[in-house]
Amino acid sequence: MSDPDIKKAIEAHRQKTAIASQQISVLNSQIESYNMKLRRSQLIESELATLPKDVTTYKACGRMFIKKPRETLIEDIKKDRSKITSSIETAHKTRDTVSEELGESKEALRVLLSSKQS
């Protein structure tokens, strides 16, 4: 372990591992948050679908409520759900990319160590 190249590679891998694990943790919490929002929107939509068509509905906007037709609320929820779904997919792709980069770093370190030992 006296070789400076190996020390540099190990230190770089440690830094990449720390950064990657932090990024993966953040992405996992984002995915969980998006999944909760998705479940909530599904629940709200199913509740709105059970209401009669002539019922007055309101949408919360800050500290006030805005009167909106039931169909408009359902359309808004579907639009929000598509945005949430795309955000979940993006977070999954980013997490996979970070994991792949970490694996590549680990493999490069392994190759360097095996070449130095030979």
C-alpha positions as CSV (number, residue, x, y, z in Angstrom):
1,M,0.0,0.0,0.0
2,S,3.0,2.3,-0.3
3,D,2.2,3.1,-3.9
4,P,0.8,6.6,-4.2
5,D,-1.3,5.7,-7.2
6,I,-3.2,3.1,-5.2
7,K,-3.6,5.5,-2.2
8,K,-5.0,8.2,-4.6
9,A,-7.4,5.7,-6.2
10,I,-8.6,4.4,-2.9
11,E,-9.2,7.9,-1.5
12,A,-11.0,8.9,-4.7
13,H,-13.2,5.8,-4.5
14,R,-14.0,6.6,-0.8
15,Q,-15.1,10.0,-1.8
16,K,-17.2,8.7,-4.7
17,T,-18.8,6.1,-2.4
18,A,-19.7,8.8,0.2
19,I,-21.1,11.1,-2.4
20,A,-23.0,8.3,-4.1
21,S,-24.5,6.9,-1.0
22,Q,-25.7,10.4,0.0
23,Q,-27.2,11.0,-3.4
24,I,-28.9,7.6,-3.3
25,S,-30.3,8.3,0.1
26,V,-31.7,11.6,-1.1
27,L,-33.2,10.0,-4.2
28,N,-34.8,7.2,-2.2
29,S,-36.5,9.8,0.1
30,Q,-37.7,11.7,-3.0
31,I,-39.1,8.6,-4.5
32,E,-40.9,7.7,-1.3
33,S,-42.3,11.3,-1.1
34,Y,-43.5,11.1,-4.7
35,N,-45.1,7.7,-4.0
36,M,-47.0,9.1,-1.1
37,K,-48.2,12.0,-3.3
38,L,-49.3,9.5,-5.9
39,R,-51.2,7.4,-3.5
40,R,-52.9,10.5,-2.0
41,S,-54.0,11.7,-5.5
42,Q,-55.4,8.2,-6.3
43,L,-57.4,8.3,-3.0
44,I,-58.7,11.8,-3.7
45,E,-59.7,10.9,-7.2
46,S,-61.5,7.8,-6.1
47,E,-63.4,9.8,-3.4
48,L,-64.3,12.5,-6.0
49,A,-65.6,9.8,-8.4
50,T,-68.0,8.5,-5.7
51,L,-69.6,12.0,-5.3
52,P,-72.8,12.8,-7.2
53,K,-72.3,15.1,-10.2
54,D,-74.4,18.0,-8.6
55,V,-72.3,18.2,-5.5
56,T,-70.3,21.5,-5.0
57,T,-66.6,20.9,-4.8
58,Y,-63.8,23.1,-3.7
59,K,-60.0,23.1,-4.2
60,A,-57.7,24.2,-1.4
61,C,-55.5,27.1,-2.4
62,G,-53.4,28.2,0.5
63,R,-55.7,29.5,3.2
64,M,-58.7,29.7,0.9
65,F,-60.9,27.4,-1.1
66,I,-61.8,27.8,-4.8
67,K,-65.1,26.5,-6.1
68,K,-64.4,24.1,-9.0
69,P,-66.5,21.6,-10.9
70,R,-65.8,17.9,-10.0
71,E,-64.6,17.1,-13.5
72,T,-62.1,19.9,-13.4
73,L,-60.7,18.7,-10.1
74,I,-60.4,15.1,-11.5
75,E,-58.6,16.4,-14.6
76,D,-56.2,18.5,-12.4
77,I,-55.5,15.4,-10.3
78,K,-54.7,13.4,-13.4
79,K,-52.3,16.0,-14.7
80,D,-50.6,16.2,-11.3
81,R,-50.4,12.4,-11.2
82,S,-48.7,12.3,-14.6
83,K,-46.1,14.9,-13.4
84,I,-45.5,12.8,-10.3
85,T,-45.1,9.7,-12.3
86,S,-42.5,11.3,-14.6
87,S,-40.7,12.6,-11.5
88,I,-40.6,9.1,-10.0
89,E,-39.2,7.7,-13.3
90,T,-36.5,10.5,-13.4
91,A,-35.5,9.8,-9.8
92,H,-35.2,6.1,-10.5
93,K,-33.1,6.7,-13.6
94,T,-30.8,9.1,-11.7
95,R,-30.5,6.6,-8.8
96,D,-29.6,3.8,-11.3
97,T,-27.0,6.0,-13.0
98,V,-25.4,6.9,-9.6
99,S,-25.3,3.2,-8.7
100,E,-23.7,2.3,-12.1
101,E,-21.1,5.0,-11.6
102,L,-20.3,3.6,-8.2
103,G,-19.9,0.1,-9.6
104,E,-17.6,1.4,-12.4
105,S,-15.5,3.2,-9.8
106,K,-15.3,0.0,-7.7
107,E,-14.3,-2.1,-10.8
108,A,-11.7,0.5,-11.8
109,L,-10.2,0.3,-8.4
110,R,-10.2,-3.5,-8.5
111,V,-8.4,-3.5,-11.9
112,L,-5.8,-1.1,-10.6
113,L,-5.1,-3.2,-7.5
114,S,-4.9,-6.4,-9.5
115,S,-2.5,-4.8,-12.0
116,K,-0.3,-3.4,-9.3
117,Q,-0.2,-6.8,-7.5
118,S,1.0,-8.6,-10.7
